């Protein structure tokens, strides 16, 4: 089948210069942002816990036979808790950090309250 036969009944695209822009909502920003992006759960120590469970299942769930795996999981858990605590401390002090994408919604809301849109 030819391409021209397929396009025979199709509409031609509308000219964007003939269509006037009509805003439905006011053209300004809100004074707050949602916190949905901050609630993404960070799965930490997934690899360590998988190795620990495989070792435990091989040894009939006796912890005494998997001391290295238990230590590595506990170390990873302590590190992730320390990182989470440090991140909360930075947010409480109002530090934006070096990466602008890592700014939390509470920090953005605080700045937007100080400088509202007119």
Biopython code that builds the backbone (N, CA, C, O; Angstrom):
import numpy as np
from Bio.PDB.StructureBuilder import StructureBuilder

atoms = [
    (1, "UNK", "N", (0.850, -1.173, 0.000)),
    (1, "UNK", "CA", (0.000, 0.000, 0.000)),
    (1, "UNK", "C", (0.894, 1.234, 0.000)),
    (1, "UNK", "O", (1.905, 1.291, 0.699)),
    (2, "UNK", "N", (0.500, 2.209, -0.794)),
    (2, "UNK", "CA", (1.298, 3.414, -0.910)),
    (2, "UNK", "C", (1.040, 4.357, 0.257)),
    (2, "UNK", "O", (-0.029, 4.328, 0.867)),
    (3, "UNK", "N", (2.029, 5.194, 0.562)),
    (3, "UNK", "CA", (1.902, 6.161, 1.650)),
    (3, "UNK", "C", (0.850, 7.201, 1.323)),
    (3, "UNK", "O", (0.139, 7.657, 2.218)),
    (4, "UNK", "N", (0.737, 7.581, 0.083)),
    (4, "UNK", "CA", (-0.262, 8.598, -0.287)),
    (4, "UNK", "C", (-1.672, 8.086, -0.058)),
    (4, "UNK", "O", (-2.574, 8.869, 0.237)),
    (5, "UNK", "N", (-1.872, 6.792, -0.189)),
    (5, "UNK", "CA", (-3.194, 6.232, 0.057)),
    (5, "UNK", "C", (-3.535, 6.286, 1.539)),
    (5, "UNK", "O", (-4.700, 6.455, 1.898)),
    (6, "UNK", "N", (-2.527, 6.145, 2.412)),
    (6, "UNK", "CA", (-2.763, 6.226, 3.849)),
    (6, "UNK", "C", (-3.087, 7.644, 4.285)),
    (6, "UNK", "O", (-3.912, 7.849, 5.175)),
    (7, "UNK", "N", (-2.440, 8.627, 3.662)),
    (7, "UNK", "CA", (-2.613, 10.020, 4.067)),
    (7, "UNK", "C", (-3.782, 10.712, 3.369)),
    (7, "UNK", "O", (-4.036, 11.888, 3.632)),
    (8, "UNK", "N", (-4.473, 10.040, 2.517)),
    (8, "UNK", "CA", (-5.528, 10.648, 1.731)),
    (8, "UNK", "C", (-6.661, 11.196, 2.609)),
    (8, "UNK", "O", (-7.176, 12.278, 2.329)),
    (9, "UNK", "N", (-7.049, 10.492, 3.635)),
    (9, "UNK", "CA", (-8.169, 10.936, 4.473)),
    (9, "UNK", "C", (-7.740, 11.700, 5.701)),
    (9, "UNK", "O", (-8.587, 12.065, 6.517)),
    (10, "UNK", "N", (-6.459, 11.957, 5.863)),
    (10, "UNK", "CA", (-5.947, 12.616, 7.067)),
    (10, "UNK", "C", (-6.135, 14.125, 6.974)),
    (10, "UNK", "O", (-6.157, 14.697, 5.884)),
    (11, "UNK", "N", (-6.270, 14.763, 8.147)),
    (11, "UNK", "CA", (-6.394, 16.224, 8.197)),
    (11, "UNK", "C", (-5.026, 16.862, 8.045)),
    (11, "UNK", "O", (-4.006, 16.279, 8.413)),
    (12, "UNK", "N", (-5.023, 18.038, 7.512)),
    (12, "UNK", "CA", (-3.774, 18.797, 7.463)),
    (12, "UNK", "C", (-3.570, 19.467, 8.808)),
    (12, "UNK", "O", (-4.550, 19.810, 9.469)),
    (13, "UNK", "N", (-2.335, 19.665, 9.234)),
    (13, "UNK", "CA", (-2.106, 20.282, 10.536)),
    (13, "UNK", "C", (-2.601, 21.727, 10.558)),
    (13, "UNK", "O", (-2.578, 22.432, 9.549)),
    (14, "UNK", "N", (-3.049, 22.139, 11.745)),
    (14, "UNK", "CA", (-3.564, 23.498, 11.910)),
    (14, "UNK", "C", (-2.411, 24.498, 11.958)),
    (14, "UNK", "O", (-1.347, 24.202, 12.502)),
    (15, "UNK", "N", (-2.622, 25.650, 11.402)),
    (15, "UNK", "CA", (-1.603, 26.689, 11.391)),
    (15, "UNK", "C", (-1.520, 27.318, 12.780)),
    (15, "UNK", "O", (-2.516, 27.872, 13.244)),
    (16, "UNK", "N", (-0.362, 27.254, 13.469)),
    (16, "UNK", "CA", (-0.288, 27.794, 14.827)),
    (16, "UNK", "C", (-0.389, 29.319, 14.858)),
    (16, "UNK", "O", (-0.687, 29.879, 15.913)),
    (17, "UNK", "N", (-0.155, 29.999, 13.755)),
    (17, "UNK", "CA", (-0.255, 31.457, 13.740)),
    (17, "UNK", "C", (-1.708, 31.929, 13.729)),
    (17, "UNK", "O", (-1.991, 33.061, 14.121)),
    (18, "UNK", "N", (-2.629, 31.079, 13.287)),
    (18, "UNK", "CA", (-4.037, 31.456, 13.245)),
    (18, "UNK", "C", (-4.765, 31.161, 14.558)),
    (18, "UNK", "O", (-5.890, 31.621, 14.753)),
    (19, "UNK", "N", (-4.141, 30.402, 15.456)),
    (19, "UNK", "CA", (-4.777, 30.029, 16.718)),
    (19, "UNK", "C", (-4.306, 30.980, 17.808)),
    (19, "UNK", "O", (-3.116, 30.993, 18.123)),
    (20, "UNK", "N", (-5.204, 31.788, 18.403)),
    (20, "UNK", "CA", (-4.778, 32.703, 19.466)),
    (20, "UNK", "C", (-4.569, 31.943, 20.782)),
    (20, "UNK", "O", (-5.269, 30.973, 21.076)),
    (21, "UNK", "N", (-3.597, 32.405, 21.555)),
    (21, "UNK", "CA", (-3.316, 31.792, 22.859)),
    (21, "UNK", "C", (-4.276, 32.365, 23.897)),
    (21, "UNK", "O", (-4.349, 33.581, 24.074)),
    (22, "UNK", "N", (-5.006, 31.499, 24.577)),
    (22, "UNK", "CA", (-5.934, 31.920, 25.617)),
    (22, "UNK", "C", (-5.554, 31.211, 26.910)),
    (22, "UNK", "O", (-5.793, 30.010, 27.043)),
    (23, "UNK", "N", (-4.969, 31.925, 27.862)),
    (23, "UNK", "CA", (-4.591, 31.269, 29.117)),
    (23, "UNK", "C", (-5.828, 30.897, 29.923)),
    (23, "UNK", "O", (-6.744, 31.704, 30.081)),
    (24, "UNK", "N", (-5.846, 29.692, 30.421)),
    (24, "UNK", "CA", (-6.977, 29.214, 31.217)),
    (24, "UNK", "C", (-6.775, 29.612, 32.674)),
    (24, "UNK", "O", (-7.715, 30.054, 33.334)),
    (25, "UNK", "N", (-5.562, 29.460, 33.174)),
    (25, "UNK", "CA", (-5.222, 29.828, 34.541)),
    (25, "UNK", "C", (-4.316, 31.048, 34.518)),
    (25, "UNK", "O", (-3.717, 31.344, 33.484)),
    (26, "UNK", "N", (-4.199, 31.776, 35.649)),
    (26, "UNK", "CA", (-3.290, 32.918, 35.668)),
    (26, "UNK", "C", (-1.842, 32.484, 35.427)),
    (26, "UNK", "O", (-1.431, 31.395, 35.829)),
    (27, "UNK", "N", (-1.087, 33.349, 34.771)),
    (27, "UNK", "CA", (0.277, 33.026, 34.381)),
    (27, "UNK", "C", (1.273, 33.433, 35.463)),
    (27, "UNK", "O", (2.109, 34.304, 35.226)),
    (28, "UNK", "N", (1.203, 32.831, 36.626)),
    (28, "UNK", "CA", (2.177, 33.069, 37.681)),
    (28, "UNK", "C", (2.427, 31.768, 38.443)),
    (28, "UNK", "O", (1.646, 30.820, 38.358)),
    (29, "UNK", "N", (3.516, 31.744, 39.178)),
    (29, "UNK", "CA", (3.890, 30.550, 39.923)),
    (29, "UNK", "C", (3.181, 30.507, 41.263)),
    (29, "UNK", "O", (2.772, 31.540, 41.792)),
    (30, "UNK", "N", (3.037, 29.319, 41.805)),
    (30, "UNK", "CA", (2.474, 29.178, 43.140)),
    (30, "UNK", "C", (3.526, 29.546, 44.183)),
    (30, "UNK", "O", (4.713, 29.631, 43.871)),
    (31, "UNK", "N", (3.091, 29.761, 45.408)),
    (31, "UNK", "CA", (4.000, 30.147, 46.479)),
    (31, "UNK", "C", (4.511, 28.952, 47.271)),
    (31, "UNK", "O", (5.068, 29.119, 48.356)),
    (32, "UNK", "N", (4.327, 27.752, 46.739)),
    (32, "UNK", "CA", (4.827, 26.558, 47.415)),
    (32, "UNK", "C", (5.022, 25.455, 46.394)),
    (32, "UNK", "O", (4.490, 25.517, 45.286)),
    (33, "UNK", "N", (5.791, 24.442, 46.776)),
    (33, "UNK", "CA", (5.979, 23.254, 45.952)),
    (33, "UNK", "C", (5.564, 22.040, 46.766)),
    (33, "UNK", "O", (5.573, 22.074, 47.996)),
    (34, "UNK", "N", (5.205, 20.976, 46.078)),
    (34, "UNK", "CA", (4.799, 19.768, 46.792)),
    (34, "UNK", "C", (6.035, 19.001, 47.243)),
    (34, "UNK", "O", (7.118, 19.179, 46.687)),
    (35, "UNK", "N", (5.877, 18.174, 48.221)),
    (35, "UNK", "CA", (6.996, 17.396, 48.752)),
    (35, "UNK", "C", (7.006, 15.973, 48.254)),
    (35, "UNK", "O", (7.606, 15.106, 48.890)),
    (36, "UNK", "N", (6.357, 15.704, 47.129)),
    (36, "UNK", "CA", (6.272, 14.332, 46.631)),
    (36, "UNK", "C", (7.621, 13.773, 46.224)),
    (36, "UNK", "O", (7.892, 12.592, 46.440)),
    (37, "UNK", "N", (8.468, 14.599, 45.641)),
    (37, "UNK", "CA", (9.763, 14.111, 45.175)),
    (37, "UNK", "C", (10.670, 13.736, 46.340)),
    (37, "UNK", "O", (11.541, 12.880, 46.186)),
    (38, "UNK", "N", (10.486, 14.357, 47.501)),
    (38, "UNK", "CA", (11.328, 14.048, 48.652)),
    (38, "UNK", "C", (10.961, 12.709, 49.290)),
    (38, "UNK", "O", (11.755, 12.142, 50.040)),
    (39, "UNK", "N", (9.771, 12.207, 48.999)),
    (39, "UNK", "CA", (9.301, 10.996, 49.657)),
    (39, "UNK", "C", (9.713, 9.721, 48.945)),
    (39, "UNK", "O", (9.301, 8.629, 49.337)),
    (40, "UNK", "N", (10.524, 9.851, 47.900)),
    (40, "UNK", "CA", (11.012, 8.660, 47.216)),
    (40, "UNK", "C", (11.937, 7.909, 48.175)),
    (40, "UNK", "O", (12.922, 8.459, 48.668)),
    (41, "UNK", "N", (11.604, 6.652, 48.427)),
    (41, "UNK", "CA", (12.379, 5.901, 49.402)),
    (41, "UNK", "C", (13.721, 5.490, 48.809)),
    (41, "UNK", "O", (13.790, 4.943, 47.708)),
    (42, "UNK", "N", (14.759, 5.757, 49.542)),
    (42, "UNK", "CA", (16.094, 5.375, 49.125)),
    (42, "UNK", "C", (16.394, 4.012, 49.723)),
    (42, "UNK", "O", (16.503, 3.873, 50.942)),
    (43, "UNK", "N", (16.525, 3.020, 48.879)),
    (43, "UNK", "CA", (16.806, 1.668, 49.336)),
    (43, "UNK", "C", (18.306, 1.563, 49.534)),
    (43, "UNK", "O", (19.071, 1.514, 48.571)),
    (44, "UNK", "N", (18.712, 1.530, 50.775)),
    (44, "UNK", "CA", (20.134, 1.426, 51.070)),
    (44, "UNK", "C", (20.448, 0.021, 51.562)),
    (44, "UNK", "O", (19.600, -0.656, 52.142)),
    (45, "UNK", "N", (21.664, -0.395, 51.321)),
    (45, "UNK", "CA", (22.200, -1.689, 51.774)),
    (45, "UNK", "C", (21.449, -2.886, 51.188)),
    (45, "UNK", "O", (21.355, -3.937, 51.821)),
    (46, "UNK", "N", (20.926, -2.722, 50.000)),
    (46, "UNK", "CA", (20.182, -3.817, 49.382)),
    (46, "UNK", "C", (21.098, -4.990, 49.057)),
    (46, "UNK", "O", (20.738, -6.148, 49.273)),
    (47, "UNK", "N", (22.261, -4.687, 48.547)),
    (47, "UNK", "CA", (23.207, -5.754, 48.204)),
    (47, "UNK", "C", (23.652, -6.502, 49.457)),
    (47, "UNK", "O", (23.717, -7.732, 49.454)),
    (48, "UNK", "N", (23.958, -5.775, 50.523)),
    (48, "UNK", "CA", (24.438, -6.415, 51.754)),
    (48, "UNK", "C", (23.378, -7.315, 52.375)),
    (48, "UNK", "O", (23.681, -8.405, 52.860)),
    (49, "UNK", "N", (22.129, -6.846, 52.353)),
    (49, "UNK", "CA", (21.079, -7.665, 52.974)),
    (49, "UNK", "C", (20.786, -8.898, 52.110)),
    (49, "UNK", "O", (20.419, -9.945, 52.643)),
    (50, "UNK", "N", (20.942, -8.789, 50.787)),
    (50, "UNK", "CA", (20.746, -9.956, 49.926)),
    (50, "UNK", "C", (21.824, -11.004, 50.183)),
    (50, "UNK", "O", (21.535, -12.199, 50.247)),
    (51, "UNK", "N", (23.066, -10.548, 50.330)),
    (51, "UNK", "CA", (24.157, -11.481, 50.628)),
    (51, "UNK", "C", (23.947, -12.131, 52.002)),
    (51, "UNK", "O", (24.186, -13.326, 52.177)),
    (52, "UNK", "N", (23.501, -11.333, 52.961)),
    (52, "UNK", "CA", (23.248, -11.868, 54.305)),
    (52, "UNK", "C", (22.150, -12.923, 54.282)),
    (52, "UNK", "O", (22.286, -13.975, 54.906)),
    (53, "UNK", "N", (21.059, -12.647, 53.563)),
    (53, "UNK", "CA", (19.964, -13.622, 53.510)),
    (53, "UNK", "C", (20.374, -14.896, 52.772)),
    (53, "UNK", "O", (19.956, -15.991, 53.149)),
    (54, "UNK", "N", (21.178, -14.762, 51.737)),
    (54, "UNK", "CA", (21.617, -15.976, 51.038)),
    (54, "UNK", "C", (22.523, -16.818, 51.937)),
    (54, "UNK", "O", (22.436, -18.046, 51.932)),
    (55, "UNK", "N", (23.390, -16.162, 52.705)),
    (55, "UNK", "CA", (24.261, -16.899, 53.625)),
    (55, "UNK", "C", (23.436, -17.571, 54.729)),
    (55, "UNK", "O", (23.687, -18.717, 55.101)),
    (56, "UNK", "N", (22.458, -16.836, 55.236)),
    (56, "UNK", "CA", (21.626, -17.417, 56.295)),
    (56, "UNK", "C", (20.790, -18.588, 55.788)),
    (56, "UNK", "O", (20.613, -19.577, 56.499)),
    (57, "UNK", "N", (20.275, -18.482, 54.561)),
    (57, "UNK", "CA", (19.470, -19.591, 54.034)),
    (57, "UNK", "C", (20.331, -20.823, 53.760)),
    (57, "UNK", "O", (19.859, -21.952, 53.896)),
    (58, "UNK", "N", (21.587, -20.614, 53.378)),
    (58, "UNK", "CA", (22.487, -21.758, 53.156)),
    (58, "UNK", "C", (22.857, -22.432, 54.471)),
    (58, "UNK", "O", (23.080, -23.643, 54.506)),
    (59, "UNK", "N", (22.925, -21.655, 55.558)),
    (59, "UNK", "CA", (23.366, -22.194, 56.853)),
    (59, "UNK", "C", (22.224, -22.367, 57.846)),
    (59, "UNK", "O", (22.440, -22.326, 59.057)),
    (60, "UNK", "N", (21.022, -22.559, 57.340)),
    (60, "UNK", "CA", (19.841, -22.829, 58.162)),
    (60, "UNK", "C", (19.597, -21.733, 59.200)),
    (60, "UNK", "O", (19.221, -22.020, 60.336)),
    (61, "UNK", "N", (19.812, -20.487, 58.806)),
    (61, "UNK", "CA", (19.534, -19.291, 59.601)),
    (61, "UNK", "C", (20.266, -19.266, 60.950)),
    (61, "UNK", "O", (19.702, -18.879, 61.973)),
    (62, "UNK", "N", (21.522, -19.685, 60.921)),
    (62, "UNK", "CA", (22.382, -19.581, 62.100)),
    (62, "UNK", "C", (23.316, -18.400, 61.885)),
    (62, "UNK", "O", (24.158, -18.416, 60.987)),
    (63, "UNK", "N", (23.160, -17.372, 62.722)),
    (63, "UNK", "CA", (23.951, -16.150, 62.553)),
    (63, "UNK", "C", (25.431, -16.374, 62.848)),
    (63, "UNK", "O", (26.278, -15.657, 62.316)),
    (64, "UNK", "N", (25.749, -17.330, 63.664)),
    (64, "UNK", "CA", (27.145, -17.552, 64.034)),
    (64, "UNK", "C", (27.994, -18.035, 62.854)),
    (64, "UNK", "O", (29.220, -17.943, 62.901)),
    (65, "UNK", "N", (27.359, -18.546, 61.803)),
    (65, "UNK", "CA", (28.094, -19.034, 60.645)),
    (65, "UNK", "C", (28.292, -17.954, 59.571)),
    (65, "UNK", "O", (28.974, -18.197, 58.576)),
    (66, "UNK", "N", (27.707, -16.769, 59.762)),
    (66, "UNK", "CA", (27.831, -15.678, 58.778)),
    (66, "UNK", "C", (28.258, -14.377, 59.459)),
    (66, "UNK", "O", (27.549, -13.376, 59.348)),
    (67, "UNK", "N", (29.394, -14.360, 60.161)),
    (67, "UNK", "CA", (29.754, -13.133, 60.880)),
    (67, "UNK", "C", (30.197, -11.993, 59.955)),
    (67, "UNK", "O", (29.931, -10.827, 60.248)),
    (68, "UNK", "N", (30.872, -12.315, 58.839)),
    (68, "UNK", "CA", (31.326, -11.250, 57.935)),
    (68, "UNK", "C", (30.159, -10.540, 57.275)),
    (68, "UNK", "O", (30.174, -9.316, 57.140)),
    (69, "UNK", "N", (29.151, -11.290, 56.862)),
    (69, "UNK", "CA", (27.983, -10.698, 56.214)),
    (69, "UNK", "C", (27.194, -9.831, 57.186)),
    (69, "UNK", "O", (26.693, -8.771, 56.812)),
    (70, "UNK", "N", (27.083, -10.283, 58.434)),
    (70, "UNK", "CA", (26.362, -9.504, 59.444)),
    (70, "UNK", "C", (27.097, -8.195, 59.719)),
    (70, "UNK", "O", (26.472, -7.142, 59.839)),
    (71, "UNK", "N", (28.425, -8.264, 59.819)),
    (71, "UNK", "CA", (29.207, -7.048, 60.074)),
    (71, "UNK", "C", (29.096, -6.062, 58.913)),
    (71, "UNK", "O", (28.955, -4.859, 59.132)),
    (72, "UNK", "N", (29.157, -6.566, 57.682)),
    (72, "UNK", "CA", (29.068, -5.660, 56.528)),
    (72, "UNK", "C", (27.690, -5.005, 56.453)),
    (72, "UNK", "O", (27.585, -3.831, 56.099)),
    (73, "UNK", "N", (26.632, -5.751, 56.782)),
    (73, "UNK", "CA", (25.289, -5.164, 56.780)),
    (73, "UNK", "C", (25.144, -4.123, 57.884)),
    (73, "UNK", "O", (24.569, -3.059, 57.657)),
    (74, "UNK", "N", (25.655, -4.415, 59.067)),
    (74, "UNK", "CA", (25.566, -3.451, 60.166)),
    (74, "UNK", "C", (26.362, -2.187, 59.861)),
    (74, "UNK", "O", (25.914, -1.084, 60.177)),
    (75, "UNK", "N", (27.532, -2.332, 59.253)),
    (75, "UNK", "CA", (28.337, -1.178, 58.879)),
    (75, "UNK", "C", (27.620, -0.322, 57.835)),
    (75, "UNK", "O", (27.596, 0.904, 57.942)),
    (76, "UNK", "N", (27.044, -0.962, 56.842)),
    (76, "UNK", "CA", (26.308, -0.235, 55.806)),
    (76, "UNK", "C", (25.096, 0.471, 56.404)),
    (76, "UNK", "O", (24.792, 1.605, 56.032)),
    (77, "UNK", "N", (24.413, -0.183, 57.316)),
    (77, "UNK", "CA", (23.249, 0.423, 57.959)),
    (77, "UNK", "C", (23.641, 1.661, 58.762)),
    (77, "UNK", "O", (22.953, 2.680, 58.714)),
    (78, "UNK", "N", (24.753, 1.570, 59.503)),
    (78, "UNK", "CA", (25.218, 2.723, 60.277)),
    (78, "UNK", "C", (25.609, 3.887, 59.365)),
    (78, "UNK", "O", (25.334, 5.048, 59.667)),
    (79, "UNK", "N", (26.258, 3.553, 58.239)),
    (79, "UNK", "CA", (26.662, 4.600, 57.293)),
    (79, "UNK", "C", (25.455, 5.299, 56.676)),
    (79, "UNK", "O", (25.450, 6.522, 56.538)),
    (80, "UNK", "N", (24.437, 4.534, 56.306)),
    (80, "UNK", "CA", (23.257, 5.146, 55.687)),
    (80, "UNK", "C", (22.492, 5.993, 56.701)),
    (80, "UNK", "O", (21.955, 7.040, 56.341)),
    (81, "UNK", "N", (22.432, 5.560, 57.964)),
    (81, "UNK", "CA", (21.781, 6.371, 58.999)),
    (81, "UNK", "C", (22.558, 7.661, 59.245)),
    (81, "UNK", "O", (21.958, 8.712, 59.470)),
    (82, "UNK", "N", (23.885, 7.588, 59.205)),
    (82, "UNK", "CA", (24.699, 8.793, 59.386)),
    (82, "UNK", "C", (24.498, 9.771, 58.227)),
    (82, "UNK", "O", (24.415, 10.980, 58.444)),
    (83, "UNK", "N", (24.422, 9.256, 57.004)),
    (83, "UNK", "CA", (24.181, 10.120, 55.841)),
    (83, "UNK", "C", (22.812, 10.786, 55.934)),
    (83, "UNK", "O", (22.679, 11.976, 55.648)),
    (84, "UNK", "N", (21.793, 10.022, 56.333)),
    (84, "UNK", "CA", (20.447, 10.569, 56.465)),
    (84, "UNK", "C", (20.398, 11.642, 57.554)),
    (84, "UNK", "O", (19.736, 12.666, 57.387)),
    (85, "UNK", "N", (21.096, 11.409, 58.663)),
    (85, "UNK", "CA", (21.137, 12.387, 59.754)),
    (85, "UNK", "C", (21.855, 13.655, 59.303)),
    (85, "UNK", "O", (21.416, 14.760, 59.620)),
    (86, "UNK", "N", (22.950, 13.505, 58.567)),
    (86, "UNK", "CA", (23.692, 14.661, 58.065)),
    (86, "UNK", "C", (22.847, 15.463, 57.083)),
    (86, "UNK", "O", (22.883, 16.693, 57.095)),
    (87, "UNK", "N", (22.099, 14.785, 56.245)),
    (87, "UNK", "CA", (21.229, 15.474, 55.283)),
    (87, "UNK", "C", (20.151, 16.267, 56.015)),
    (87, "UNK", "O", (19.841, 17.392, 55.623)),
    (88, "UNK", "N", (19.580, 15.698, 57.066)),
    (88, "UNK", "CA", (18.573, 16.421, 57.853)),
    (88, "UNK", "C", (19.181, 17.632, 58.547)),
    (88, "UNK", "O", (18.546, 18.683, 58.635)),
    (89, "UNK", "N", (20.396, 17.492, 59.034)),
    (89, "UNK", "CA", (21.061, 18.616, 59.688)),
    (89, "UNK", "C", (21.327, 19.740, 58.684)),
    (89, "UNK", "O", (21.149, 20.913, 59.012)),
    (90, "UNK", "N", (21.748, 19.397, 57.476)),
    (90, "UNK", "CA", (21.990, 20.394, 56.440)),
    (90, "UNK", "C", (20.699, 21.115, 56.056)),
    (90, "UNK", "O", (20.699, 22.328, 55.847)),
    (91, "UNK", "N", (19.604, 20.367, 55.964)),
    (91, "UNK", "CA", (18.323, 20.982, 55.622)),
    (91, "UNK", "C", (17.833, 21.892, 56.740)),
    (91, "UNK", "O", (17.238, 22.936, 56.473)),
    (92, "UNK", "N", (18.076, 21.506, 57.987)),
    (92, "UNK", "CA", (17.639, 22.327, 59.110)),
    (92, "UNK", "C", (18.410, 23.641, 59.170)),
    (92, "UNK", "O", (17.866, 24.664, 59.586)),
    (93, "UNK", "N", (19.676, 23.617, 58.755)),
    (93, "UNK", "CA", (20.480, 24.828, 58.750)),
    (93, "UNK", "C", (20.197, 25.685, 57.526)),
    (93, "UNK", "O", (20.678, 26.815, 57.437)),
    (94, "UNK", "N", (19.428, 25.165, 56.587)),
    (94, "UNK", "CA", (19.086, 25.936, 55.399)),
    (94, "UNK", "C", (20.102, 25.862, 54.307)),
    (94, "UNK", "O", (20.035, 26.635, 53.351)),
    (95, "UNK", "N", (21.035, 24.966, 54.414)),
    (95, "UNK", "CA", (22.058, 24.816, 53.389)),
    (95, "UNK", "C", (21.483, 24.138, 52.159)),
    (95, "UNK", "O", (20.864, 23.078, 52.255)),
    (96, "UNK", "N", (21.688, 24.746, 51.017)),
    (96, "UNK", "CA", (21.159, 24.179, 49.780)),
    (96, "UNK", "C", (22.042, 23.078, 49.242)),
    (96, "UNK", "O", (21.583, 22.256, 48.449)),
    (97, "UNK", "N", (23.285, 23.038, 49.646)),
    (97, "UNK", "CA", (24.200, 22.028, 49.138)),
    (97, "UNK", "C", (24.834, 22.490, 47.849)),
    (97, "UNK", "O", (24.594, 23.610, 47.399)),
    (98, "UNK", "N", (25.636, 21.640, 47.259)),
    (98, "UNK", "CA", (26.323, 22.022, 46.040)),
    (98, "UNK", "C", (25.491, 21.730, 44.794)),
    (98, "UNK", "O", (25.649, 22.409, 43.780)),
    (99, "UNK", "N", (24.621, 20.748, 44.849)),
    (99, "UNK", "CA", (23.809, 20.374, 43.701)),
    (99, "UNK", "C", (22.422, 21.001, 43.832)),
    (99, "UNK", "O", (21.727, 20.719, 44.808)),
    (100, "UNK", "N", (21.995, 21.839, 42.889)),
    (100, "UNK", "CA", (20.679, 22.468, 43.013)),
    (100, "UNK", "C", (19.526, 21.480, 42.943)),
    (100, "UNK", "O", (18.429, 21.781, 43.413)),
    (101, "UNK", "N", (19.755, 20.307, 42.366)),
    (101, "UNK", "CA", (18.691, 19.306, 42.299)),
    (101, "UNK", "C", (18.467, 18.627, 43.650)),
    (101, "UNK", "O", (17.447, 17.964, 43.842)),
    (102, "UNK", "N", (19.396, 18.780, 44.581)),
    (102, "UNK", "CA", (19.264, 18.118, 45.871)),
    (102, "UNK", "C", (18.590, 18.996, 46.919)),
    (102, "UNK", "O", (18.548, 18.627, 48.093)),
    (103, "UNK", "N", (18.063, 20.147, 46.520)),
    (103, "UNK", "CA", (17.398, 21.035, 47.466)),
    (103, "UNK", "C", (16.056, 20.422, 47.829)),
    (103, "UNK", "O", (15.311, 19.997, 46.946)),
    (104, "UNK", "N", (15.737, 20.372, 49.118)),
    (104, "UNK", "CA", (14.491, 19.765, 49.546)),
    (104, "UNK", "C", (13.322, 20.730, 49.340)),
    (104, "UNK", "O", (13.510, 21.933, 49.155)),
    (105, "UNK", "N", (12.125, 20.176, 49.376)),
    (105, "UNK", "CA", (10.937, 20.992, 49.167)),
    (105, "UNK", "C", (10.722, 21.971, 50.323)),
    (105, "UNK", "O", (10.175, 23.054, 50.114)),
    (106, "UNK", "N", (11.139, 21.612, 51.527)),
    (106, "UNK", "CA", (10.973, 22.540, 52.649)),
    (106, "UNK", "C", (11.855, 23.765, 52.483)),
    (106, "UNK", "O", (11.445, 24.874, 52.824)),
    (107, "UNK", "N", (13.067, 23.579, 51.961)),
    (107, "UNK", "CA", (13.959, 24.715, 51.709)),
    (107, "UNK", "C", (13.392, 25.609, 50.612)),
    (107, "UNK", "O", (13.436, 26.834, 50.728)),
    (108, "UNK", "N", (12.864, 25.012, 49.556)),
    (108, "UNK", "CA", (12.267, 25.791, 48.474)),
    (108, "UNK", "C", (11.054, 26.556, 48.976)),
    (108, "UNK", "O", (10.872, 27.721, 48.625)),
    (109, "UNK", "N", (10.222, 25.920, 49.792)),
    (109, "UNK", "CA", (9.044, 26.596, 50.341)),
    (109, "UNK", "C", (9.445, 27.753, 51.248)),
    (109, "UNK", "O", (8.785, 28.792, 51.263)),
    (110, "UNK", "N", (10.524, 27.573, 52.004)),
    (110, "UNK", "CA", (11.000, 28.642, 52.876)),
    (110, "UNK", "C", (11.445, 29.856, 52.051)),
    (110, "UNK", "O", (11.146, 30.995, 52.413)),
    (111, "UNK", "N", (12.149, 29.616, 50.957)),
    (111, "UNK", "CA", (12.601, 30.702, 50.089)),
    (111, "UNK", "C", (11.411, 31.368, 49.398)),
    (111, "UNK", "O", (11.369, 32.592, 49.276)),
    (112, "UNK", "N", (10.445, 30.567, 48.947)),
    (112, "UNK", "CA", (9.275, 31.136, 48.285)),
    (112, "UNK", "C", (8.414, 31.953, 49.243)),
    (112, "UNK", "O", (7.765, 32.910, 48.821)),
    (113, "UNK", "N", (8.398, 31.591, 50.525)),
    (113, "UNK", "CA", (7.668, 32.411, 51.504)),
    (113, "UNK", "C", (8.347, 33.756, 51.706)),
    (113, "UNK", "O", (7.684, 34.773, 51.906)),
    (114, "UNK", "N", (9.679, 33.754, 51.651)),
    (114, "UNK", "CA", (10.415, 35.022, 51.819)),
    (114, "UNK", "C", (10.254, 35.931, 50.599)),
    (114, "UNK", "O", (10.214, 37.153, 50.739)),
    (115, "UNK", "N", (10.161, 35.342, 49.409)),
    (115, "UNK", "CA", (10.040, 36.103, 48.174)),
    (115, "UNK", "C", (8.821, 35.648, 47.385)),
    (115, "UNK", "O", (8.976, 34.941, 46.389)),
    (116, "UNK", "N", (7.606, 36.029, 47.798)),
    (116, "UNK", "CA", (6.389, 35.550, 47.112)),
    (116, "UNK", "C", (6.258, 36.179, 45.722)),
    (116, "UNK", "O", (6.811, 37.246, 45.453)),
    (117, "UNK", "N", (5.517, 35.498, 44.850)),
    (117, "UNK", "CA", (5.265, 36.057, 43.524)),
    (117, "UNK", "C", (4.175, 37.111, 43.621)),
    (117, "UNK", "O", (3.253, 37.000, 44.429)),
    (118, "UNK", "N", (4.294, 38.126, 42.790)),
    (118, "UNK", "CA", (3.356, 39.257, 42.853)),
    (118, "UNK", "C", (2.141, 38.953, 41.990)),
    (118, "UNK", "O", (1.228, 39.773, 41.900)),
]
sb = StructureBuilder()
sb.init_structure("model")
sb.init_model(0)
sb.init_chain("A")
sb.init_seg("    ")
for serial, (resi, resn, name, xyz) in enumerate(atoms, 1):
    if name == "N":
        sb.init_residue(resn, " ", resi, " ")
    sb.init_atom(name, np.array(xyz, "f"), 0.0, 1.0, " ", f" {name:<3s}", serial, name[0])
structure = sb.get_structure()
